[in-house]
Amino acid sequence: MLFGVSFLTSFLLLAGCRTIHAPSSPFEIWKTPAWEKPSRNSDPVWRAVRKRSIDATRPITLSEFAQFAIANNPSTRGAWETARAFESQKRVQEAALLPTLTGTMEASQTKKISSNKVLYNLNQLQYGPGATLSYLVFDMGGRSARIKGAYFDLLNSNHAYNKAVQDLILNVGEKYYALYSAQATLGASEIDVKDASLSLLAAQKKFDAGLVSKLDVYQAESKYYQKVYSLQSAQGDLKAKKGDLANILGVSADTDFIIAMPNRKIPTALSRRDVSKLIEQSLLFRPDVQSARANYKSKLEAVKAAESDVFPTINAEASANKNAYYFYNNSKQWGDDYSYSAFDVKLSWDVFDGYAKVNTWKKAERLAAAERTNLEQTELAASNDVWTKYFNFRTAIKNIKASQAYLKASQGSYDLALEGYYAGLKSMLDVTDAEDTLSSARSNSIQAERDLLFALIELVHSLGILYPGLAMGEVR
């Protein structure tokens, strides 16, 4: 009978399931069954993403983009949920400070039939509630250590969440400046096309006048179409950079928005002596360092908890039970009794357990020692990160000054070359060479500005500043 019921249940469950199979060979394309084919209504997650929008009627600042990303990018959600989980774990450990009340309800029926009439038969029912109140009185500090360890675990996860937010802000800044740079590159490419068209026009006029050969026209024409090609590439790169920023903001790649011009008031008065102060500041405020420090303290508390497990514990208990009974084969068919234990103290100690708890204690000590080395390594890496980002920033300041001088000189060289070509003093190769040099100078100037903006936000990030200034140009 039992087998039949089980078989029928399994058959019904199998009939209610939809069966799929893996591809029969590595060369077979698996076909999605009809009931699994997606539809617009089957993806509520994407519908939620589609509902997010950015004000496209006005330019959006970097600070506003960062705030929008924190609210909508899913990358920080996991770190936030983890922090909340450790908050609950801390409350779990704090529950040991309170007594435990356990309620029970038991019922049993006993029936005994004897073939020997000398022996008695038994047929009775027993039932009744009970309750036990217990409290850990003493455990050599293990309870306190576990609560402190949970506190440091929560601290660790909170700093990890801050780091996730800080990393997200850095990513927003990098994508924002990359898009700004792509816009500047597109503008420079348009000017390059304009310069090339002027050179082509000059060659065509001189050829029409019979002053130069067709070669000059071909040289100018090839250079013109080379600049057109670069312009089209810049247009595609601009679209890609806009999609990258949309992705980090947590919106669809086809979302329309306009970026505001970044703040160009960048601090440049940092001296060589400032770097040591910046390193000390980073060790105090960087979330990764604080996270590693909290994790190390948690491991130290784990050592204390493991040590306490080696020694005895003292528990106090109080209990109350009621037992009601009913005899089916007795003239007195019912009755009940009560039992109470107002106060019970119990000392428990595993005198010998194969040294399991002692070795657990030693293991906790080794893990704490390992975590200390991790903290040391994190602090060293933080100091090196600040050092590197600081000198990257100083180098970027020097490079942008050099790129501006290079651009100014290249512009003058191109103007003179084109003027000289009209006067018959320069060849078309001289013009196209000067044109290439000017185009390279424009690219270098844009790249130098981008490197400076990147170096600044990376320096701010290395210092552990969570929310930098309006355009991430505030170094505190």
Order of alpha helices (4+ residues) and beta strands (2+ residues): alpha-alpha-beta-alpha-alpha-beta-beta-alpha-alpha-beta-alpha-alpha-beta-beta-alpha-alpha
